[in-house]
Amino acid sequence: MVFALANPLLWAGLAAALILDWRLWGSGFGLVPGGGLLAINILLTYLAMIGPRRRGCDDLSPYGLTVVLYWALVSWAGYRGLWQLITRPFFWEKTTHGVTGSRPCA
């Protein structure tokens, strides 16, 4: 959950560094942390795309491009859960399972 809460803060820090021209360690290493953030996200998106291909589910591979949206939704859910923990600590929001059937890939 900590990573879900940190993700929007990291993206906000990168956006602020780009907009305000913040520098880290002088002028030579200005966007190294932001470059690392972008590189990690590109790598994880690539892995989300090749995972289904290795299992023989080629039709699911393009959905790996939506992984950034998925992380945004996970962050939203994390902040919602944190808010519920603070405001209603004994509330349990249950999820109905088994509503849809699973289909084999390819």
C-alpha positions in Angstrom: 0.0 0.0 0.0 2.9 2.3 0.6 3.9 2.2 -3.0 0.4 2.9 -4.1 0.4 6.0 -1.9 3.9 7.1 -3.1 3.2 6.7 -6.9 1.2 10.0 -7.3 3.8 11.9 -5.2 6.6 10.7 -7.4 4.8 11.7 -10.6 4.0 15.1 -9.0 7.6 15.6 -8.1 8.7 14.8 -11.6 6.1 17.2 -13.1 7.3 19.9 -10.7 10.9 19.3 -11.6 10.1 19.6 -15.3 7.9 22.7 -14.9 10.1 24.5 -12.3 13.4 23.4 -13.8 14.6 21.9 -10.5 18.1 20.6 -10.5 19.6 17.8 -8.4 23.3 17.7 -7.7 24.1 20.8 -9.8 23.3 21.2 -13.4 24.7 17.9 -14.8 22.2 15.5 -13.0 19.1 17.5 -13.3 16.5 14.9 -14.1 18.2 11.6 -13.1 15.5 10.6 -10.6 12.8 11.5 -13.2 14.6 9.6 -15.8 14.7 6.6 -13.5 11.0 6.9 -12.8 10.3 6.9 -16.6 12.7 4.1 -17.3 11.1 1.9 -14.6 7.6 2.6 -15.8 8.6 1.8 -19.4 10.2 -1.4 -18.3 7.2 -2.5 -16.3 4.9 -1.7 -19.1 7.0 -3.8 -21.5 6.9 -6.7 -19.0 3.1 -6.4 -18.7 3.0 -6.7 -22.5 5.4 -9.7 -23.0 3.9 -11.7 -20.1 0.7 -12.7 -21.9 2.7 -13.5 -25.1 4.9 -16.0 -23.2 1.8 -17.7 -22.0 0.4 -17.9 -25.5 -2.2 -15.2 -25.0 -1.1 -12.8 -27.8 -4.5 -11.1 -27.9 -4.0 -9.9 -24.3 -0.6 -8.3 -25.0 -1.8 -4.8 -26.1 -3.6 -4.4 -22.7 -0.2 -4.1 -21.1 -0.2 -0.5 -22.3 -3.0 0.2 -19.9 -0.8 -0.7 -16.9 -0.1 3.0 -16.1 -3.9 3.6 -15.8 -4.1 0.5 -13.6 -1.4 2.0 -11.3 -3.3 5.3 -11.1 -6.5 3.3 -10.1 -4.5 1.4 -7.5 -3.2 4.7 -6.1 -6.8 6.0 -6.0 -7.9 2.9 -4.1 -5.0 3.2 -1.7 -5.9 6.8 -0.8 -9.5 5.8 -0.5 -8.6 2.9 1.8 -6.4 5.2 3.9 -9.2 7.7 4.2 -11.6 5.0 5.3 -9.1 3.7 7.8 -8.9 7.2 9.3 -12.6 8.1 9.2 -14.2 4.6 9.8 -11.6 2.2 11.2 -14.0 -0.6 11.8 -15.8 -0.5 8.4 -15.4 -3.5 6.1 -16.3 -2.9 2.5 -16.9 -6.4 1.1 -16.4 -7.5 -2.5 -18.6 -10.0 -4.2 -16.5 -12.7 -5.8 -17.3 -15.3 -8.5 -19.7 -13.0 -10.5 -18.0 -13.7 -13.9 -16.6 -16.9 -15.3 -13.0 -17.2 -16.3 -12.1 -17.9 -19.9 -8.9 -19.6 -21.1 -6.6 -17.4 -23.2 -6.1 -18.2 -26.9 
